[in-house]
Amino acid sequence: MPSRKKPSRRTRVLVGGAVLAVAGAGVVGTVAAGAADSAGTAPAAVAARSGNLTETRHLTLDAAVKAAQAAVDAAEKDGRQVSVAVVDRNGNALVTLRGDGAGPQSYESAERKAFTAVSWNAPTSELAKRLEQVPNLKDIPGTLFLGGGAPVSDHGAPVAGIGVAGAPSGDLDERYAQAGAAVLGR
């Protein structure tokens, strides 16, 4: 087998420079393509207008923490120990607080109430009444049709759900969940 000659330093520098130039051109091309088309409209805006994308709004973590704390504070003011969960528009937990002395079942119940409220964009007390007409609603995984869940909406669309569990009644749980939503101005 013939021996290979090691490339000179000059050759290695030239080849390395060419590789960097090609890579850099690719990055610049990608950035330029993402910035705007010749009419000044971003490609994402074009895709959105053509029906390929949708826009959604999401509650920030800071807002979720404020809402959860407001619900816990409202319950503590009444001498109640509760758990509070705030979920995003997709039903994923953003924050869950378990108040001092809250029962072990309250943690999961609060999350399920929040999930249920955001899923239907309605308070869980109203949804519990719908079980009379459609009893199999309760079979949907992750839901809990008891008072204590409040949706958070923006322009009519759900952005979050707040669930509270642990007070002696669903009415109280829901009042505390509403206190959390009120902090958000919703």
N, C-alpha and C positions, 0 to 999 in steps of 0.2 A: 504494500500500500504506500502511495507516495506521501511524503510528509508535507504538511500544510505550513505555509509560511505565516507567521504571526503578522497581522496588519500593523502598519506603522502608526505611530501616535497621530500623525496628521490625518490618516485615513479614518481612524476611530473618531476623531473630533469632527470631521466632515460628515460621517455617517450619523453620528449622534446628533449633530446640529440639524441634519435633514429630518431625522425622526421627530425631533422637537418641533420643527417648523410644520410638519404635517399634522402632528397632534394639536398644535396651537391653532392651525387653520381650522381644524375640525371643531374646536371649542368656540372660536370666534364665529364660525358659521352657524353653530347651534344657538349661540346667544343672539346673533343677528336675526336668525329665523324666528326665535321666540320673542323678539322685541316688537316688531311691527312689520306689516306688509307695506307695499308701495303706497297704499292709500292712508297709511298711518293707523290702521286698525289692527289691534293685536290678534293673532291667530285664535287665541282662546275665545275672544269675543265673537269671531266669525263662527267658530264651532258652536257656541252657545246659541247664536241666532239661528243656526241651522237645525237646532233641536237635538244635538248630540250630547249636551251637558246640561246639568241643572245646578242652581246655586242654592246653598243652604246656609242657615245662620246657626251658630252654636253658642251656648252659654260658656263664658270663661270660667276657669277654675276659681278665680278670685270671687266671682259672683256666686258660684255654687257654694263656696265656703261661707260667704256672708248669709246666704239664704238658709243654709243648714244651721248656722249658729243662731240666727233669729228665731228659728223654729224651736230649738232647744231652749233658748232664753224664755220664750213665751210659755213653754211647758213648765220650766223651773219656777217661773213667777207664780204659777198656779199650784206649785208643790208636786208636780208630776215628773216621773222619770221616764223618758222616752228615748227611742233611737230615731234618727233622721237620716234619710238617704236622698241624695240628689243625683239623678241620672241625666245623661245627655239626650239629645233628640233620637238617638238610636237605642236608648234603653241601657246604655253602659254606665256603670257607677262612676261618678266624678268624685263624690265625697260621701262618706257615711260616718256619722257620729253616734256613739252609743253613750247616752247620758249616764251619769253615776247612778247606780241602782236599777237601771233599766233591765227588764227581764231578758233572758237569753234568746227567746223567740222573737223579740222585737227587732233585732238587727236584720234578719232575713225578711221579716214581714214588711219592714219599712222599704227595703229595696224592691220587693215585689209590688207594693202599692205604687211606688214611684214609676216603675216600669209600666204598670197598668194605666196610670194616669197619662203618661206621655204617649203610649201606644194608641189610645183612643182620643187624646186631647180633651179629656173630660175628667171631672172629679170622680173619684172612685165610689163615692156615695151614690151618684147618679147611675153609674155603671152597675152597681149592685142591684138597683131597681130593675134594670134590663134583664136580669137573670130570670125574672118571672116569665118573660116572653121567650127567651132563648137560654134555657138552663145549661146547655152544653158550652156556653162561653167560659164557664169556670174550668173547663178542661184544657184550655190553652196554656201551654207550659210557661212558667214564670210569672203568671198573673195572680192577683189576689183581689177579689171583688168585695172588699170591706172598706168602710169609710176611713179616710186618712191619707188619700193621695190627691194631689193637686197638680194640674198641668201648668206649665209656664209657656205662654205663646208670644209670638211676635208677628204682628199683622195677620193674625188668625192661624198661623202655622206653629206647631209645637216645636219648642227649642229645648225643653227639659221637663222633668217631672220631679216633684218633691213628695216623698212618702214619710209618714210618721206612724210609729207604732209603740204601744206600751201604756197609753192612757186607758182609763177604765171604759172608754167608749170610742167608737169610730168617729162620732161627732167631735169629740175633743181632739182626737188625732188630726182630723181634717182642719179644725180651727188652727192648730199649730202649723200645719203644712201651709195654710193660707197666709199665716204670719210670715213664713219664709218667702212665699211668692210676693207678698206686699213689699218686702225690702227691695225687690227687683223692679218694682213699679209695674207689675203685671197682674 
